[in-house]
Amino acid sequence: MAVDLTAAEARALRMTSLLLRPHPATRPDTVADVVEWFGAMQAQDAASGLWSLGVRLPGRTRADVQEALERREALRTWPMRGTVHLVPSRDAHWMLAVTGVRALAGAQRRRDVLGLTEAEADRAADVLGTALAGGVRLTRAECLAALTAAGVETTGQRGYHLLWYAAQRGVTCIAPHVGTEQTFALLDEWVPDPHRPERDEALGILARRYFRSHGPTTRQDFAGWTGLTAADAKRGIAEAGDALTTVTVDGAPALVDPALLDAPPTPVDDVHTLPGFDEYLLGYKDRSLLLDPAHQQAVIPGGNGVFQPTVVHDGRVVGTWKRTVAKTRVSVTVHPLVALAPATRAQVETALTGYATFLGLPLTLTWTPHP
């Protein structure tokens, strides 16, 4: 008989799966450990991606995380849903092949809007492959200049699409920033020894990693996270086998890593200040366990896919925050969404001090009134 969890119990387990509380089965100590645990971590905003890692690696600084990415412990590319993720470097090839294929199949519609042909997109990928050969890293502007010099039109959104297409085809990947500039490299040169599992094995890896890092949650959330068809999502879950077990959350079926059930969570009164683009919210289609629907507009203004950084208390979103990073300090404004007790406000300030320490900058903190 499946274990029946309350919403509060499921939320506590999720916080553990998401590595926001100590996990009974893992103690990730490196960037590679964290990214491999998740399988993929939302990182379309580079600064958010760095803090997503930093918050799960206490004591590490932004410089530490950047150095790990320079060591190629993980890389950024577009494996699924048309958005940038951090993925284990050796897994980038197969993840693009398994989860990116649907994005490539739908790319022609976007090219029609942009006035591009598939032949032009393929030529752009070849031009970038040549320009980056031999260990070269180019900034986004330099990549676009190379395309323009080769007679490839990059105006409007064409340039972005061509950079995406080259990465989606596995020609390039996003290398770490140089200063504030995004850079690109050849994927085959950046990862000379890729892991290449068979397709069903790859689906099983995706399922196992997703549910161990996000569970308890549903097959529908897994399909939404990966962009897989319902049939492939089912196949991946079946391939994962005993690595997953079924529970119910308020009577509804969900899947979880059974190791998580061996050590039931104790009540924790914790506060986290998470980046906007973090697996905490973006890892789910149904976010109601973590986010009150009444607060959705504040977290995702206009529903346009741009998430505000969140203040999370006991697993629930209770506020948002905005940062301004200057050379000499980081200024943060906190916007509470509910009334916060003085002790909770103190925890928020401690968490944001941790963020400032991660950046290596002093903190200036401002609170807005609770609406």
N, C-alpha and C positions, 0 to 999 in steps of 0.2 A: 504494500500500500504506500502511495506517495506521501511524503511529508507535507503537511498543510501549514503554510506560513501565513502570518498576518502581514499586512502591508508594512508595518513597522519592522517586523523581523526581516522581511525581504529587503527593505531599504538598508538595514544594518549590514546584511550580507553583501549587498551591492557595494557599499562603501569599502568593504574589505576586498572584494574582487577588483575594484578600481584602484587598489593600492593606496587608498586614502586612509586606511587603518591597517595595523599589522596583520599579515596573512599567515595562517598556520602552516602553509606548505611552501612558502617562498619568502626569501629576503633579498630582493633585487639590490645589487650594489653598483651597477654600472648602467650607463645609457643603453648599452646593448641588451642588458637583462630586462629593463623596463619595456623597451620597444618590442622585444621578442615575446614578452608576456602578453602584451596586447595584440600583437600581430600587425597592427597598424594604428597610428595615432594621428588624429586630425592635426594638420599643421599648415593650413593655407596662409595663416599669419605666422611668420617666422618667430616673432617675439613671443606669441602665445605658445608655440610649440616648445620653445626653450623653457618657459615657466611650467608647462605641463610636465616636463621632465624634472625640473628643479623641485617642484612641490612633492615629488615622489622620491627624491634623492636628498633628504635633509642634510644640510651641511655643505652641499655642492654649490658652487657659484656659477653664474652665467659663463664665465671664462672656462670653467671646468667642463660644462656641457658642450660649449663650442669646440673645445679641444677634442672631446670624444667624437664629435661629428667629423672633425678633420681626420681623425683616425679611422673613419668610415665604420664606426660602430652601428650607424644607421644612416639612411639617406632619405631625401624627400623626392617624391614623384607623384604621379596621378594614377594610383592603382584602381580606384573605384569611385563611382558617383561623380566623376568629373571634378573632384576636389583633391587638393594636395594633402598627402599624409606622410608621416615618418614611418618607414618600414625597415625591417632588418635587411641589411645590404644584400646578403646572399639570397634573399627571398624576392627581391624586386622583380627579377625576370619572370618567375612563374606567377607572381601576383598580377602583374600586368597582363599576362596571357590568360589567366583564369577570370579575373574580375574586370579587366579593361576591355574585353572583347565586345561587350554590349555597348560601351561608350563609343568605340570605334565604329561599330555598326550604325550608330545613330549620328555619326559626325557629318555625313553627307548633307543632312538637313541644314546643319549650321553652315557648311561651306556654301550651300545654295544661297543663304542669306548674305554671306560675305562676298559672293562672287568668285569663289575659289573652286577649282576642280581637284579631284583626287590626284591627278598627275602633278599638279602644281604643289600640292601638299607633300607628295612623295619626293619631288625634286628639292623642296625646302629641307626635308629631313636629310637628303644626301648632301646638300650644301653644308648643313650644320655638322654632319658626320666628318666631312673633310676638314672643316675649319677647326674642329676640336681634336683631331687626331694627334697622337703623340703626347698625350698628357696635358694638352692645353685646357685652360679654364677661361671662359669668356663671360663677361657680364651680360645681362639681358640686352642692354643697349648695343654691346659689341656683337651679340648674336644677330640682332635685327640689322645692324650695319652690314654684316657679312651677307645676309640674305638680300638686302637692297643692292649691294655691289654685284651680286650674281643675277640681278634682274628680277628678283622676286618682290612683288609689291607687299608691303607690310603696314600700310596705313590703316587707321581705324582699329578694329579688333582683329584684323587679319594676322598681325604679328603675334598676338597672344595665342591665337588658334594654332598657328604653325609651330610655335614653341611647345604647346600642349601636344600636338600631333606627333612631333618627333619623340617626345618622352613616352607617349602612349604606345608608340611602335617599338619601344625599347632601344631606341638609338641613343638618347640622351637621358640624363637625370639632373636634378637640381643639386648642385654642390653647395657647401656652406657659404654664407655671405662673406664677402671681403669688405670690411667696413659696413656700410649700409647697402651695398650692392649685391643683389642676387646673382649667383654664378651658375653656369652649366658645364657639364663634363660629359664625356662618352660613358655610357653605362657599362659597356664591355670592358673599358679600361679601368673604371672605378671599381668594378666587381669582376675580377678575372676568373673567379672560381664559384660561379653561381650554383645554388641548389636547384635541381630540376626534377621535382617529383612528378609522377603520373597524375593525370587530372583528378581522378577520384581520391587519391591520397592527398592532393592539394586541397580539395574541398573539405576533407576531414581535418586537415591542419587548421584551416580557417575556422571551422566550427568549434574545434577544441579550444583554440585561442580566444575566440570571441566569447564563448560562454564562461570560460574560466576567469576572464577579465571583466565581464559585464553582468554575469548572472547573479541572481536568478532573473531570467528574462525569456522572451518568447522567440519562436521560429520566425515570426513576422518581423521582429526587431532585427534578427540576424540577416534576413533577406534584405531588409531596408538598409542595414549598415554596409553590406557587401555589394548591393546592387545585383545580386544573383536572382535568377528566376526561382519561383517557389519550388520547382522540381529539383533544382540544384541545391537549394537550401536543405531540402529533405535528404538528399543524397549525402551531403556533407555531414549532417547530424547522424545518419545511419553509419557512415564511415568512421565517425568518432567513437562509436560503440560505447563501451563501459567507461570511457573518460567523461561521460555526461550522465546525469540522472535526472529523472522527472520529479518535480515537486508541484505543489499548487500554491498560488498566492491569492488568498481570499477566494479559494475555490477554482481559480483559473489555472490551467497548466502552464508550467514554465520549466526551463532547463537550467542546470547548475552543475558546476564541478563538485563531485561528491566529497572531495577533500574539505570543502568549505563547511560541510555539515558535521564534520567530526569534532569541531570545536565551536559550539554555538556562541555567537557574540554576546558579550556583556554590554549593558548600557554604557554608552559613551557620550559625553557632552562636549563634542569637538566642533571647532570652527575652521573652515578653509576659505582662502581667498583664491579662487580659481580663475584662469584666463577664460576669455570668451569662447575660444575654440578649443574645448576640452572634451575628452570622451565622456566625462561625467554627464553631459546633456546630449552631445552630438552622437553618442553611441547608441541612441534609442530613437525609434519612431514615436513610441508612446512614452512621454516624459512625465506623466501625471503622478508617478510615485515620488518624483523628486521636485517637481515644479507645480505649484498651485496654478491652475489655468487662469486665475484672476491676475497673475503676475506675468503671464507670457508676453504681453505687450511691452512690459518694461525690460524684459530680457532679450526679446527679439523684436525691436521696434519696427512696425510696419510689416512684420513677417517676411522680411527680405533676405533672410539667411545670415544676417550679420548679428552675432550673439554678443551681448555685453558680458564683461567679466562678472562673475557671481560671488556673492558671499553665501557660504553654505554652513548652516548650523544644524547639527544632528541629522545630516543627510538631506535637508530641505533647503531650497533657495530662500534666503531671507533678505537679500539686498543685492545691489549691483555696485560696481566701483569703476572709476575711470582714472587712468594714469596719464601723466605728462612727464616724459623722461628728458631731462636736460643734462648737460655735461657735469653739473655739480650737485644735482639732487633729483629725486623723483617726487613729484607731487601727486597725491591720490585724493580723490573725492569719493566718499562713500554715500550711497543713496539707499537708506533702509526701505524695505518694502513692508515690514511689520515693525511693531514696537519691540525694541531690543532692551533687555535688562542691562543694567550697568556692568554686570559680570560678563555678559556676552559681548558688549561693546569693547571691553578690555581685551577679550579674546580676539576680536577682529583686529584691534590695533596691534596685538602681538603677531598675528598672522601676516599683516601688512609690513610690519617691521622685518619679518623673515623674508618677504619679497624684496624689500629695499636692500637687505644684506646680500641676497642673491645677486642683485645688480651691482653691489659694491658702492651704493650711494646712500646718503642720508635721506630720511623721509620727512616730507611735509604732509600732514593729514588733515583733511577737512571733512566734516559731516554735514549733510543736508538734513533738514527736518523730516521726520516721518510724515508722509502725506496723510 
